[in-house]
Amino acid sequence: MTERSTEEGRARRPALRPLAMLLPYLLRYKAQLAGAGVALVAAALATLTVPLAVRQMIDHGFNADNPGAINSYFLGLIGVVAVLATASSLRFYFVTWLGERVVADLRADVFRHLTGLGIDYFDRNRSGEIASRLTADTTQIKAVAGANVSIALRNLVMFAGAVAMMVVTSPHLSALVLLAIPLIVLPLVGFGRKVRSRSRWAQDRLAEASAYASEAIGAMRIVQSFTAEGSVSTRFAAVVEEAFAAARRSTAARAALTALGIFLVFSSMVAVLWWGAQDVLSGRMSAGTLGQFLIYAVIGAGALGELSQVWGDIANAAGAAERLSEILSEAPSVSAPTAPVALPPRASGRIGLSRVTFAYPEGGREAALREVDLTIEPGERVAVVGPSGAGKSTLFNLILRFYDPQSGVVTFDDVDIKRLDPTALRRAIAIVPQDTVIFAASAAENIAFGRSGASEAEIRAAAVAAQADGFLSALPQGYATELGERGVMLSGGQRQRIAIARAILKDAPVLLLDEATSALDAESEVAVQTALEGLMVGRTSIVIAHRLATILKADRILVMDGGTIVETGTHDELVRRSGLYARLAELQFGSEAA
Ligand SMILES: Nc1ncnc2c1ncn2[C@@H]1O[C@H](COP(=O)(O)OP(=O)(O)OP(=O)(O)O)[C@@H](O)[C@H]1O
């Protein structure tokens, strides 16, 4: 579908329906809702009382026979104003409170939902764009839920009240006004839709711009090393320009909406007033009554005018709510069965693949694994080697059940992993990736990532076993030092040892290790190897191997190519076979391997 037709498709839907998703969140806070409702009605009633007092003053207050009356009218007016002030401030407080509360809940819910989605969702969507939805879209809802809903509700109530009082004051003038209302409202609603679809368009462009920016910022070393600052900036500026153009279109629509609203409302009012003036001149109506009617009409028209202004904002929020609903209604592609099979507290760690064929959802028709048969016994140490793109990482992805294969079965402890709770399965597997992600948290928290609630002693013991205690203790605040963004930067070897400590602390029966390809200095290399040796003892381990030392120690080597296992055996057996492995070993390790 082209973007244009998507935009039009959305515009045809009822404008505010997406906001209904906020209702369950609002209903959680009934007391605050009730408080807001009472304050809203009280403020509206107080405002609507003012014209009554004005009429009394015009028609009777200036009467010289009763000079005390004017004092009591003014005192009464002060009382009304006091009620108005209190009720308005309470309304503002409650409605803003609700807005902040709902958005906080919504953010937490959307994030929780995101963390449960399948990895394929993150293949399809850019992380920067998702983050922008989590922040920009919820902020937009907050702005509306806070201020604008308060304004809209107040004006709705005021409008209804003003119309009712106009009818009471002068039925025949009101009849004229009521005739004018559809003429005003219908064009505004139609226009509101256009504003909404344009606003969604603008938000999407903004999400794209922030996605691009966060990618570029995250990869600034690469950007600068390729001296691509200029082209990256130009590209970002172009995306920003597009976002600006989209926002300008949306704002132009809103500006036109405002102009249309004001003109329609006030021109109708002038026409009605002219009629009323004729009535006063001919003595059919008192000047006070026309004054009272006039003030109600001004209140009513003002309310409608303000409504037309916030309508655009509310339509914006509906666009944001729609995008968040899309995330919330995204079903995880991999989920737990209704009655998952329980793994024993200490799984043995046997892994099996039987005729497994798998192609990535986004990877076209080319299968990444084809008819793979494999059994790995508990405690076995298996090295996987093969050229780039052979399917080594895919094997890990399927064992972790990040994706389900199109055919064949993956088993863990002889149970089809589709019958296990994915969380339970992943709890039994520790992974040491090639590039370790260090979170912006303390060193201790980074290690305890795999097992929240681990004690300080356990964290330290894991770090000692991972050969990481030395450099961690030497940091300015030891284990409490902030790492990652804005914290201490670690070397490649140090990051790997943090990853190993994480895996040691997790203490899972299965270890998936993607050996780093980057060269470490000799000292780091020894430390990492020692740490890994300790980690692999007593666990089923599968290692995507890039080092001869690792391969030599493996019980079995799997050689992969083009999504299949083409050879298996020990290093010596495979070298003697003079097949793909022999060639790879020759290339990678040279004479060392012979
Ligand atoms: N998330 C993904 N979406 C689509 N295709 C993918 C994805 N990940 C990998 N592929 C494709 O699947 C095939 C196997 O990739 P895989 O990452 O398993 O190879 P590998 O043997 O681990 O390679 P390397 O040693 O370079 O990491 C490749 O053709 C790759 O392009």
The ligand as an SDF file (V2000), in Angstrom:
LIG
                    3D

 31 33  0  0  0  0  0  0  0  0999 V2000
   17.1680  -11.2240   11.4460 N   0  0  0  0  0  0  0  0  0  0  0  0
   17.3440  -11.6850   10.2200 C   0  0  0  0  0  0  0  0  0  0  0  0
   16.4220  -11.4330    9.2610 N   0  0  0  0  0  0  0  0  0  0  0  0
   16.5890  -11.9000    8.0120 C   0  0  0  0  0  0  0  0  0  0  0  0
   17.6090  -12.6460    7.6110 N   0  0  0  0  0  0  0  0  0  0  0  0
   18.5630  -12.9430    8.5060 C   0  0  0  0  0  0  0  0  0  0  0  0
   18.4850  -12.4840    9.8500 C   0  0  0  0  0  0  0  0  0  0  0  0
   19.5610  -12.9290   10.5160 N   0  0  0  0  0  0  0  0  0  0  0  0
   20.2830  -13.6400    9.6260 C   0  0  0  0  0  0  0  0  0  0  0  0
   19.6960  -13.6680    8.4240 N   0  0  0  0  0  0  0  0  0  0  0  0
   20.1730  -14.3960    7.2100 C   0  0  0  0  0  0  0  0  0  0  0  0
   20.2200  -15.7770    7.5030 O   0  0  0  0  0  0  0  0  0  0  0  0
   21.3820  -16.3960    6.9910 C   0  0  0  0  0  0  0  0  0  0  0  0
   22.1630  -17.0850    8.1110 C   0  0  0  0  0  0  0  0  0  0  0  0
   22.6400  -16.0800    8.9930 O   0  0  0  0  0  0  0  0  0  0  0  0
   23.4170  -16.3720   10.3400 P   0  0  0  0  0  0  0  0  0  0  0  0
   23.4430  -15.0890   11.0960 O   0  0  0  0  0  0  0  0  0  0  0  0
   22.8370  -17.5500   11.0240 O   0  0  0  0  0  0  0  0  0  0  0  0
   24.8520  -16.7210    9.7880 O   0  0  0  0  0  0  0  0  0  0  0  0
   26.1990  -16.9710   10.6030 P   0  0  0  0  0  0  0  0  0  0  0  0
   26.6990  -18.3020   10.1720 O   0  0  0  0  0  0  0  0  0  0  0  0
   25.9850  -16.7660   12.0350 O   0  0  0  0  0  0  0  0  0  0  0  0
   27.1240  -15.8520    9.9850 O   0  0  0  0  0  0  0  0  0  0  0  0
   28.2710  -14.9520   10.7010 P   0  0  0  0  0  0  0  0  0  0  0  0
   29.4200  -15.8450   10.9900 O   0  0  0  0  0  0  0  0  0  0  0  0
   28.5860  -13.9440    9.6440 O   0  0  0  0  0  0  0  0  0  0  0  0
   27.6440  -14.3600   11.9180 O   0  0  0  0  0  0  0  0  0  0  0  0
   22.1650  -15.3080    6.2920 C   0  0  0  0  0  0  0  0  0  0  0  0
   21.8750  -15.4130    4.9110 O   0  0  0  0  0  0  0  0  0  0  0  0
   21.5940  -14.0190    6.8410 C   0  0  0  0  0  0  0  0  0  0  0  0
   21.6020  -13.0090    5.8840 O   0  0  0  0  0  0  0  0  0  0  0  0
  1  2  1  0
  2  3  1  0
  2  7  2  0
  3  4  2  0
  4  5  1  0
  5  6  2  0
  6  7  1  0
  6 10  1  0
  7  8  1  0
  8  9  2  0
  9 10  1  0
 10 11  1  0
 11 12  1  0
 11 30  1  0
 12 13  1  0
 13 14  1  0
 13 28  1  0
 14 15  1  0
 15 16  1  0
 16 17  2  0
 16 18  1  0
 16 19  1  0
 19 20  1  0
 20 21  2  0
 20 22  1  0
 20 23  1  0
 23 24  1  0
 24 25  2  0
 24 26  1  0
 24 27  1  0
 28 29  1  0
 28 30  1  0
 30 31  1  0
M  END
$$$$
